Amino acid sequence: MWITPSGIPRYNLREEDLVKVNLETEKTLGRLKPSIEWYIHVSMYKKLGKANAIVQTHSPYILGIAISVIDKFQHIIEEAKIVVGNPGNT
């Protein structure tokens, strides 16, 4: 399975940044550490069995809606800041 690395904003990703995770051994191949969500993806592949791909997105529209309905937003990710700005400054 290929997954994005931890600690690199999605808008700065390059192909060589991707990390390969072996679904059976869970060993990684790549120069970077995989996203902390790698184990969720591995679990999904194992449960689904015949899945060829699992796609997870961080849609800026959904992030914007989520931020707009939360009164005190303490934990904001970088992608959301790019789309909607910093809600603490509104």
C-alpha distances in whole Angstrom, upper triangle without the diagonal:
4,7,10,12,15,19,18,20,18,21,21,17,17,14,14,14,10,8,6,5,6,7,10,11,10,11,9,10,12,15,15,14,11,12,14,12,9,11,12,9,8,12,11,9,12,14,14,13,13,11,10,8,9,11,13,16,19,22,25,27,26,26,29,30,29,31,34,35,34,38,36,33,32,29,28,24,25,24,26,29,28,29,32,33,34,35,37,39,40
4,7,10,13,16,15,16,14,17,17,13,13,10,11,10,6,6,5,6,9,10,14,14,12,12,10,9,10,13,12,12,9,10,13,12,9,12,13,10,10,14,14,12,15,17,17,17,16,14,12,10,10,11,12,14,17,20,22,25,24,24,27,29,28,29,32,33,33,36,35,31,31,27,25,22,22,21,24,26,25,26,29,30,31,33,35,37,38
4,6,9,13,12,13,11,15,15,11,12,11,11,9,6,5,6,7,11,12,15,15,12,13,10,11,10,13,11,10,6,7,10,9,7,10,11,9,10,14,13,13,16,18,18,18,18,15,14,11,10,10,10,12,14,17,19,22,21,21,24,26,25,26,29,30,29,32,31,28,27,23,22,18,18,17,20,23,22,23,26,27,28,29,31,33,35
4,7,9,8,10,8,11,11,8,10,9,10,7,5,6,9,10,14,15,19,18,15,15,12,12,11,12,9,9,6,6,10,9,9,13,13,11,13,16,16,16,19,21,21,22,22,19,17,14,13,11,11,11,12,16,17,21,20,19,22,24,23,24,27,28,28,30,29,25,24,21,19,15,15,14,18,20,19,20,23,24,25,26,28,30,32
4,7,6,9,9,12,11,9,10,11,10,7,6,6,10,11,15,16,19,18,15,14,11,11,9,9,6,6,4,5,8,10,9,13,14,13,15,18,18,19,21,23,23,24,25,22,20,17,16,15,14,14,15,18,19,23,22,20,23,26,24,24,28,29,28,31,29,25,24,20,19,15,15,15,18,20,20,21,24,24,24,26,28,30,32
4,6,9,10,13,12,11,13,14,14,10,10,10,13,13,17,18,21,20,16,16,13,14,12,11,7,6,5,4,7,9,10,13,14,14,16,18,19,20,22,24,25,26,27,24,23,20,18,17,15,15,14,18,19,22,21,19,22,25,23,22,26,27,26,28,26,22,20,17,16,13,13,14,17,18,19,21,23,22,22,24,25,27,29
4,7,9,12,10,10,13,15,15,11,12,13,16,17,21,22,25,23,20,19,16,17,14,13,9,8,9,8,10,12,13,16,17,18,20,22,23,24,26,27,28,29,30,27,26,23,21,19,17,16,15,18,18,22,21,19,21,24,22,21,25,27,25,27,24,21,19,15,14,11,11,12,15,16,16,19,21,20,20,22,23,25,27
4,6,8,7,7,10,12,12,9,10,12,16,17,21,23,26,25,21,20,17,17,14,13,10,10,10,9,12,14,15,18,19,18,21,23,23,24,27,28,28,30,30,27,25,22,20,18,16,15,14,17,17,20,20,18,20,23,22,21,25,27,26,28,26,22,20,17,15,11,10,11,14,15,15,17,20,19,19,22,23,25,27
4,5,6,7,10,13,14,11,12,15,18,20,23,24,28,27,24,23,20,20,17,16,13,13,13,11,14,15,16,20,20,19,22,24,24,25,28,29,29,30,30,27,26,22,20,17,15,13,11,14,13,17,17,15,17,20,19,18,22,24,23,25,23,20,19,15,13,9,7,7,11,11,11,13,16,16,16,19,21,22,24
4,5,5,9,11,13,10,11,14,17,19,22,23,27,26,23,23,20,19,17,17,14,14,13,11,14,14,15,19,19,17,20,23,22,23,26,27,26,28,28,24,23,19,17,14,12,10,9,11,12,15,16,14,16,19,19,19,22,24,23,26,25,21,21,17,14,11,9,8,11,13,11,13,16,17,18,20,22,24,25
4,6,9,12,14,12,13,16,19,22,25,26,30,30,26,26,23,22,19,19,16,17,16,15,18,18,19,23,22,21,24,26,25,26,29,30,30,31,31,27,25,22,20,17,15,13,11,12,12,16,17,15,17,20,20,20,22,25,25,27,26,22,22,19,16,12,10,8,12,12,10,12,15,16,18,20,23,23,25
4,7,10,12,10,12,15,18,21,24,26,29,29,26,25,21,20,17,16,14,16,15,15,18,19,19,23,23,22,24,27,27,27,30,31,31,32,32,28,26,23,21,19,17,16,14,16,16,19,20,19,20,24,23,23,25,28,27,30,28,24,24,21,18,14,11,11,15,15,13,15,18,18,20,23,25,25,27
4,7,8,6,8,11,15,17,21,23,26,26,22,21,18,17,14,13,12,13,13,13,16,17,17,20,21,19,21,24,24,24,27,29,28,29,28,25,23,20,19,16,15,14,14,16,16,20,21,19,22,25,24,24,27,29,29,31,30,26,25,22,19,16,13,13,16,17,15,17,21,21,22,25,27,28,30
4,5,5,7,11,14,17,21,23,26,25,23,21,18,16,13,12,12,14,14,15,18,19,18,22,23,20,22,26,25,24,27,30,29,29,28,25,23,20,20,18,17,17,17,19,20,23,24,23,25,28,28,28,31,33,32,35,34,30,29,26,23,19,17,16,20,21,19,21,24,24,26,29,31,31,33
4,5,6,9,12,15,18,20,23,23,21,19,16,14,11,12,12,14,14,15,19,19,17,21,22,19,20,24,23,22,25,28,27,27,26,23,20,17,18,16,17,17,18,20,21,25,25,25,27,30,29,30,33,35,34,37,36,32,31,28,25,22,20,19,22,24,22,23,27,27,29,32,34,35,36
4,6,8,11,14,17,20,23,22,19,18,14,11,8,9,9,13,13,15,18,19,17,21,22,20,21,24,24,23,26,28,28,27,27,24,22,19,20,19,19,20,21,23,24,27,28,27,29,32,31,32,35,37,36,39,37,33,32,29,27,23,21,21,24,25,24,26,29,29,30,33,35,36,38
4,6,10,13,16,19,22,21,18,16,13,11,8,7,7,9,9,11,15,16,15,18,20,18,19,22,23,22,24,27,27,27,27,24,21,19,19,17,17,17,18,21,22,25,25,24,27,29,29,29,32,34,33,35,34,30,29,25,23,19,18,18,21,22,21,23,26,26,27,30,32,33,35
4,7,10,13,15,18,18,15,14,10,9,7,9,8,9,8,10,13,14,12,15,17,14,15,19,19,18,21,23,23,23,23,20,18,15,15,14,15,15,17,19,21,25,24,23,26,29,28,28,32,33,32,35,34,30,29,25,23,20,19,18,22,23,22,24,27,27,28,31,32,34,36
4,6,10,12,15,14,12,10,7,6,5,7,7,7,6,9,12,12,10,13,15,13,13,17,17,16,18,21,21,21,22,19,17,15,15,15,15,17,18,21,23,27,26,25,28,30,29,30,33,34,33,36,34,31,29,26,24,21,21,20,24,25,25,26,29,30,30,32,34,36,37
4,7,9,12,12,9,8,6,5,6,10,10,10,8,11,13,13,10,12,14,12,11,15,16,14,16,19,19,18,19,17,15,14,14,15,16,18,20,23,26,29,28,27,30,32,31,32,35,36,35,38,37,33,32,28,27,24,24,23,26,28,28,29,32,33,33,35,37,39,40
4,6,9,8,6,6,4,6,9,12,11,10,8,11,12,12,8,9,12,10,8,12,13,12,13,16,17,16,17,16,15,13,14,15,16,19,21,24,27,29,28,27,31,32,31,32,35,36,35,38,36,33,32,28,27,24,25,24,27,29,29,30,33,34,34,36,37,39,41
4,6,6,5,5,6,8,11,15,15,14,12,14,15,14,11,11,13,11,9,12,13,11,12,15,16,14,16,15,14,14,15,17,18,21,24,27,30,32,31,30,34,35,33,35,38,39,38,41,39,36,35,31,31,28,29,28,31,33,33,34,36,37,38,39,41,43,44
4,6,5,8,9,12,15,18,17,16,13,15,15,14,10,10,11,9,6,9,10,8,8,12,12,11,13,12,12,12,13,16,17,21,23,26,29,31,29,30,33,34,32,34,37,37,37,40,39,35,34,31,31,28,29,28,31,33,33,34,36,37,38,39,40,43,44
4,6,8,11,13,17,20,20,18,16,18,18,16,13,12,14,12,9,10,13,10,9,13,14,12,14,14,15,16,16,19,21,24,27,30,33,35,33,33,37,37,35,37,41,40,40,43,41,38,37,34,34,31,32,32,34,37,37,37,40,41,41,42,43,46,47
4,5,9,11,15,18,18,16,15,17,17,16,13,12,15,14,10,12,15,13,12,16,17,16,18,18,18,18,19,21,22,25,27,31,34,36,34,34,37,38,36,38,41,41,40,43,41,38,37,33,33,31,32,32,34,36,37,38,40,41,41,42,43,46,47
4,6,10,13,16,15,13,11,13,13,13,9,8,12,11,8,10,13,12,11,15,17,16,18,17,17,17,16,19,19,22,24,27,30,33,31,30,34,35,33,34,38,38,36,39,37,34,33,29,29,27,28,28,30,33,33,34,36,37,37,38,39,42,43
4,7,10,13,13,11,10,13,14,14,11,11,15,14,11,14,17,15,15,19,20,19,21,20,19,19,19,20,21,24,25,29,31,34,32,31,35,36,34,35,39,39,38,41,39,35,34,30,30,27,28,28,31,33,33,35,37,37,37,39,40,42,44
4,7,9,9,8,8,11,12,13,10,12,15,13,12,15,17,16,17,20,21,20,21,20,19,18,18,19,19,22,23,27,29,32,30,29,33,35,33,34,37,38,37,39,37,34,32,28,28,25,25,26,28,30,30,32,34,35,35,36,38,40,42
4,7,8,9,9,13,15,16,13,15,18,16,15,18,20,18,19,23,23,22,23,21,20,18,19,20,20,23,24,27,29,32,32,31,34,36,34,35,39,39,38,41,39,36,34,30,29,26,26,26,29,31,30,32,35,35,35,38,39,41,43
4,6,8,9,12,15,16,14,16,19,17,17,20,22,20,22,25,25,25,25,23,21,20,20,20,20,22,23,26,28,31,30,29,32,35,33,34,37,38,37,40,38,34,32,29,28,24,24,24,27,29,28,30,33,33,33,36,37,39,41
4,7,9,13,15,17,15,18,21,20,19,23,24,23,25,28,28,28,29,26,25,23,22,22,22,23,24,27,28,31,31,29,32,35,33,33,37,38,37,39,37,33,31,28,27,23,23,23,27,28,27,29,32,32,32,35,35,37,39
4,6,9,12,14,13,16,18,17,18,21,22,22,24,26,27,27,28,25,24,21,21,20,19,20,21,24,25,28,28,26,29,31,30,30,33,35,33,36,33,30,28,24,23,20,19,20,23,24,24,26,29,29,29,31,32,34,36
4,7,9,11,10,13,15,15,15,18,20,20,21,24,25,25,26,24,23,21,19,19,18,19,19,23,24,28,27,25,28,30,28,28,32,33,31,34,31,28,26,22,22,19,19,20,23,24,24,26,28,28,28,30,31,33,35
4,6,8,6,10,12,11,12,15,16,16,18,20,21,22,23,20,20,17,16,15,14,16,17,20,22,25,24,22,26,28,26,26,30,31,29,32,30,26,25,21,20,17,18,18,21,23,23,25,27,27,27,29,30,32,34
4,5,6,9,10,10,12,14,15,16,18,20,21,22,23,20,20,17,14,14,12,13,13,17,19,22,20,19,22,24,22,23,26,27,26,28,26,23,21,18,17,14,15,15,18,20,20,22,24,24,24,25,27,29,31
4,6,7,9,10,11,13,14,16,17,19,20,22,23,21,21,18,16,15,13,15,15,18,20,23,21,19,23,24,22,22,26,26,25,27,25,22,20,16,17,14,16,17,19,21,22,23,25,25,24,25,26,29,31
4,5,5,7,9,10,11,13,15,16,17,19,20,18,18,15,12,12,10,12,13,16,19,21,19,18,21,22,20,21,25,25,24,27,25,22,21,17,17,15,17,17,18,21,22,23,24,25,25,26,27,30,31
4,5,5,6,9,10,11,12,14,15,16,18,16,16,13,11,12,11,14,15,19,21,24,22,21,25,26,24,25,28,29,27,30,29,26,25,21,21,18,20,19,21,24,25,25,27,28,28,29,31,33,34
4,5,5,6,9,10,10,12,14,15,18,16,17,15,13,14,13,16,18,21,24,26,23,23,27,27,25,26,30,29,28,31,30,27,26,22,22,20,22,22,24,26,27,28,30,31,30,31,32,35,36
4,6,5,6,9,10,11,12,14,16,14,16,13,11,12,11,14,15,19,22,23,21,20,24,24,22,24,27,27,26,29,28,25,24,21,21,19,22,21,22,25,26,26,28,29,29,29,31,34,35
4,5,5,6,9,10,10,12,14,11,12,10,7,9,9,13,15,18,21,23,21,21,25,25,23,25,28,28,28,31,30,27,26,23,23,20,22,21,23,26,26,26,28,30,30,30,32,35,36
4,5,5,6,9,10,11,13,11,12,11,10,12,13,16,19,22,25,27,24,25,28,29,27,29,32,32,31,34,33,30,29,26,26,23,25,24,26,29,30,30,32,33,33,34,36,38,39
4,5,5,6,9,10,13,12,14,13,11,14,14,17,20,23,26,27,25,25,29,29,26,29,32,31,30,34,33,30,29,26,26,24,27,26,27,30,31,31,32,34,34,34,36,39,39
4,5,5,6,8,10,9,11,10,8,11,12,15,18,20,24,25,22,23,27,27,25,27,30,30,29,33,32,29,29,26,26,24,26,25,26,29,30,29,31,33,33,33,35,38,39
4,6,5,6,8,6,8,8,8,11,13,17,20,22,26,27,25,26,29,29,28,30,33,33,33,36,36,33,32,29,29,26,28,26,28,31,31,31,33,35,36,36,38,41,41
4,6,5,9,9,11,12,12,15,16,20,23,25,29,30,28,28,32,32,30,33,36,35,35,38,37,34,34,31,31,29,31,29,31,34,35,34,36,38,38,38,40,43,44
4,6,9,9,12,13,12,15,16,20,23,25,29,29,27,28,31,31,29,32,34,33,33,37,36,34,34,31,31,29,31,30,31,34,35,34,36,38,38,38,40,43,43
4,6,6,9,10,10,14,15,19,22,24,28,28,26,27,31,30,29,32,34,34,34,37,37,34,35,32,31,29,31,29,31,34,34,33,35,38,38,38,40,43,43
4,6,9,11,12,15,18,21,25,27,30,31,29,30,34,33,32,35,38,37,37,41,40,38,38,34,34,32,33,32,33,37,37,36,38,40,41,41,43,46,46
4,6,9,11,15,18,21,24,26,30,31,29,30,34,34,33,36,38,38,38,42,42,39,39,36,35,32,34,32,33,37,36,36,38,40,41,41,44,46,47
4,6,7,11,14,17,21,22,26,27,25,27,30,30,29,32,35,34,35,39,38,35,36,32,32,29,30,28,30,33,33,32,34,37,38,38,41,43,43
4,7,10,14,17,20,22,26,27,25,27,30,30,30,33,35,35,36,39,39,36,36,33,32,29,29,27,29,32,32,31,34,36,37,38,41,43,43
4,6,10,13,17,18,22,23,22,23,27,27,26,29,31,32,32,36,36,32,33,29,28,25,26,23,25,29,28,27,30,32,33,34,37,39,39
4,7,10,14,15,19,20,19,20,23,24,23,25,28,28,29,32,32,29,29,26,25,22,23,21,22,26,25,25,27,29,30,31,34,36,36
4,7,10,12,15,17,16,17,20,21,20,22,25,26,26,30,30,26,27,24,22,19,20,17,19,22,22,21,23,26,27,28,31,33,33
4,7,9,13,14,13,13,17,18,17,19,22,22,23,26,26,23,23,20,18,16,17,14,16,19,19,18,20,23,24,24,27,29,29
4,6,9,11,10,11,14,15,14,16,19,20,20,24,24,21,21,18,16,13,14,11,13,16,16,15,17,19,21,21,24,26,26
4,6,9,8,7,10,12,12,13,16,17,17,21,20,17,18,15,12,10,11,8,9,12,12,11,14,16,17,18,21,22,23
4,5,5,6,9,10,11,12,14,16,17,20,21,18,19,17,14,12,12,9,9,12,12,10,12,15,17,17,21,22,22
4,6,5,6,9,10,10,12,14,16,19,19,16,18,15,12,11,10,7,6,9,9,6,8,11,13,14,18,19,18
4,5,5,6,9,10,11,13,15,18,19,16,19,17,14,13,14,11,9,12,11,8,9,13,15,15,18,19,18
4,5,5,6,9,10,11,13,16,17,15,17,15,13,13,14,11,9,13,13,11,11,14,15,15,18,20,19
4,5,5,6,9,10,11,14,15,12,14,12,9,9,11,8,6,9,11,9,8,11,12,12,15,17,16
4,5,5,6,9,10,13,14,12,14,13,11,11,12,10,7,9,10,7,6,9,11,10,13,15,14
4,5,5,6,9,12,14,12,15,15,13,14,15,13,10,13,14,11,9,13,13,12,15,17,15
4,6,6,7,10,11,9,12,12,11,12,14,13,10,12,14,12,11,13,13,11,14,16,15
4,6,5,8,9,7,10,10,8,10,12,12,8,10,13,11,8,10,9,7,10,13,12
4,6,8,10,9,13,13,12,14,16,15,11,12,14,12,9,11,11,8,11,12,10
4,6,9,9,13,14,13,16,18,17,14,15,18,15,13,14,14,11,13,15,13
4,6,6,10,11,11,14,17,17,13,15,18,16,13,14,13,9,11,14,12
4,6,10,12,13,16,19,19,16,16,19,18,15,15,13,9,10,12,11
4,6,9,11,14,17,18,15,15,19,18,15,15,12,9,8,11,11
4,6,7,11,13,15,11,12,15,15,13,12,9,7,7,11,11
4,6,10,13,15,13,12,16,17,15,14,10,9,8,12,14
4,7,10,12,10,11,14,15,14,13,11,11,11,14,16
4,7,9,7,7,11,12,11,10,8,9,10,13,14
4,6,6,7,9,11,11,11,10,11,13,15,17
4,5,5,7,9,10,9,10,12,14,15,17
4,5,5,7,9,9,11,13,15,17,18
4,5,5,6,7,8,10,12,14,14
4,5,5,4,5,8,11,11,12
4,6,6,8,11,14,14,15
4,6,9,11,14,14,14
4,7,7,11,11,11
4,6,9,8,9
4,5,6,8
4,5,5
4,6
4
